[in-house]
Amino acid sequence: MRIGFVTQWFPPEPAGIAAGIADGLASRGHVVEVVTGFPNYPSGHLAQGYRIRPYVREQRSEQVTVHRAPLVPSHDSSAARRVLTYTSFALGAASVLPRVPRPDVWLSYSSPVTATLPALLSRAFDGARGHPQVPHAQIIQDLWPDSVTASGFIADQRVSAMAERALGAYCDRCYRQSAAIGVISPSMRGVLRERGVPDHVIVDTPNWVDTAPAPDLHEGRSGRAELGMPAGRVFLYAGNLGELQALPALIDAFAGIPDAHLVLLGDGVARERIAADLRARGLPNVHLFPACAPALVGAYLAAADALIVSLADTPLLRATMPSKVQSSLATGRPILAHAAGDVAAVVTRSGAGVAATPGDLPAVRAAIER
């Protein structure tokens, strides 16, 4: 088939799942037309060698063509700028549709949910012209409108309520027009069923990671000095330093266990606040490292004694499954799930580690000690 694959995030951005979908479909004999934006995640600044243009076509492989659409790049804590980025990509992606060969099926990698707009517009144009409508499938990484409203991303309650109604209506339309909806966690199925999505439309499509031999524990530890990591027991959190990761609560827990070291590796909107807090408190066992190239992350994972998956305890996040869970499992390291819901269930039921709910300080410290 020819598959129109819409995703706001795609390499050179760290978008392994999106790239895996495109390349995996191509390896099965399909032709994939990727509609994406100009790379700017996670910094919000355009990747080197790129500038915003009305349209750029790239050839990733013989069967994967990348169509880049204009957008307003941003990835900071401003709700207005984030909305502008999401909306501008949706409109930019729609504007390049005439350059994309008509597919046999649309597949939207829908986080944000606005990534579904090109497929919806294409179907509307088909209907207006009396043509058969191209079927649309989507893979949901984050539940919307919950990701915007329940997360506190919009502080003004009136604006948040308006956004919830508007996005809720848009999501319902997307669901009605989707032939299949992929979900990445078990609880997502229940949420969608409560919202009226027929169960037969929902497909379990958990995220994955390329498997590799587990890193050698001794060799990993021997590389700590080169990476600047501390000696002793090292717990590593590698990823987005954002508002939903409950990192202040995690830091509070480690503050009471001086012989356990917490290494925070990454970037995000909460980084400066965390840095200021650590400077003020002078915690000798909490270390903030800058983001590094993806190729180097594996060395940090190998050098750690335990890995951390951290998410705030909210109804939204109990039903999500970040790809960090799979990548942590693949290392063979024990996992501290500083989280509730599906993440905690996967880690504990598999015997891969222990879980404790953020905010329950005694339970989190007991999990670290264990």
NORUR-V80094 format. One record per residue. N is the residue number from 1. RES is the residue in one letter. PSI is psi in whole degrees, 0 to 359 (NA if undefined). Layout:
# NORUR-V80094
n->(N,N)
res->(RES,RES)
psi->(PSI,PSI)
This chain:
# NORUR-V80094
n->(1,2,3,4,5,6,7,8,9,10,11,12,13,14,15,16,17,18,19,20,21,22,23,24,25,26,27,28,29,30,31,32,33,34,35,36,37,38,39,40,41,42,43,44,45,46,47,48,49,50,51,52,53,54,55,56,57,58,59,60,61,62,63,64,65,66,67,68,69,70,71,72,73,74,75,76,77,78,79,80,81,82,83,84,85,86,87,88,89,90,91,92,93,94,95,96,97,98,99,100,101,102,103,104,105,106,107,108,109,110,111,112,113,114,115,116,117,118,119,120,121,122,123,124,125,126,127,128,129,130,131,132,133,134,135,136,137,138,139,140,141,142,143,144,145,146,147,148,149,150,151,152,153,154,155,156,157,158,159,160,161,162,163,164,165,166,167,168,169,170,171,172,173,174,175,176,177,178,179,180,181,182,183,184,185,186,187,188,189,190,191,192,193,194,195,196,197,198,199,200,201,202,203,204,205,206,207,208,209,210,211,212,213,214,215,216,217,218,219,220,221,222,223,224,225,226,227,228,229,230,231,232,233,234,235,236,237,238,239,240,241,242,243,244,245,246,247,248,249,250,251,252,253,254,255,256,257,258,259,260,261,262,263,264,265,266,267,268,269,270,271,272,273,274,275,276,277,278,279,280,281,282,283,284,285,286,287,288,289,290,291,292,293,294,295,296,297,298,299,300,301,302,303,304,305,306,307,308,309,310,311,312,313,314,315,316,317,318,319,320,321,322,323,324,325,326,327,328,329,330,331,332,333,334,335,336,337,338,339,340,341,342,343,344,345,346,347,348,349,350,351,352,353,354,355,356,357,358,359,360,361,362,363,364,365,366,367,368,369,370)
res->(M,R,I,G,F,V,T,Q,W,F,P,P,E,P,A,G,I,A,A,G,I,A,D,G,L,A,S,R,G,H,V,V,E,V,V,T,G,F,P,N,Y,P,S,G,H,L,A,Q,G,Y,R,I,R,P,Y,V,R,E,Q,R,S,E,Q,V,T,V,H,R,A,P,L,V,P,S,H,D,S,S,A,A,R,R,V,L,T,Y,T,S,F,A,L,G,A,A,S,V,L,P,R,V,P,R,P,D,V,W,L,S,Y,S,S,P,V,T,A,T,L,P,A,L,L,S,R,A,F,D,G,A,R,G,H,P,Q,V,P,H,A,Q,I,I,Q,D,L,W,P,D,S,V,T,A,S,G,F,I,A,D,Q,R,V,S,A,M,A,E,R,A,L,G,A,Y,C,D,R,C,Y,R,Q,S,A,A,I,G,V,I,S,P,S,M,R,G,V,L,R,E,R,G,V,P,D,H,V,I,V,D,T,P,N,W,V,D,T,A,P,A,P,D,L,H,E,G,R,S,G,R,A,E,L,G,M,P,A,G,R,V,F,L,Y,A,G,N,L,G,E,L,Q,A,L,P,A,L,I,D,A,F,A,G,I,P,D,A,H,L,V,L,L,G,D,G,V,A,R,E,R,I,A,A,D,L,R,A,R,G,L,P,N,V,H,L,F,P,A,C,A,P,A,L,V,G,A,Y,L,A,A,A,D,A,L,I,V,S,L,A,D,T,P,L,L,R,A,T,M,P,S,K,V,Q,S,S,L,A,T,G,R,P,I,L,A,H,A,A,G,D,V,A,A,V,V,T,R,S,G,A,G,V,A,A,T,P,G,D,L,P,A,V,R,A,A,I,E,R)
psi->(162,122,123,109,112,122,130,333,132,150,145,4,155,81,63,323,313,317,321,324,311,311,323,319,320,323,342,12,0,157,127,124,102,125,116,181,186,133,127,359,141,357,336,358,144,140,152,136,358,148,151,127,164,330,138,135,130,150,105,321,182,328,4,113,136,124,112,131,151,151,167,109,135,146,64,194,0,118,319,316,325,317,320,319,312,315,319,325,316,315,320,319,321,326,338,2,319,340,352,124,141,122,169,337,145,139,118,129,90,71,105,165,339,344,347,351,315,318,319,319,320,317,322,318,320,314,319,329,358,18,155,136,134,128,152,130,155,149,121,118,327,142,128,148,4,321,333,317,310,339,353,15,324,113,321,121,322,315,320,318,320,317,321,318,315,313,325,317,320,315,318,321,318,316,316,328,10,131,336,143,114,138,149,358,153,320,336,324,314,319,315,322,320,334,10,9,126,141,327,344,337,131,134,116,67,149,163,174,145,129,148,161,141,140,146,127,315,314,323,314,326,342,5,316,319,328,352,18,154,165,175,199,121,123,129,127,116,120,206,128,80,186,334,0,358,38,326,320,324,317,318,322,315,336,335,2,81,339,2,127,134,122,122,115,115,193,167,178,339,2,312,322,319,318,316,320,318,323,320,324,337,45,117,345,11,125,130,116,146,161,149,173,143,325,336,342,322,324,321,318,318,331,348,154,327,151,152,133,121,126,140,154,95,159,322,311,342,340,21,163,88,148,346,330,311,317,327,318,322,337,340,6,149,149,134,111,98,70,170,183,217,323,310,321,316,315,316,318,330,351,18,350,201,160,149,142,128,138,338,83,313,320,320,317,323,322,320,315,318,NA)
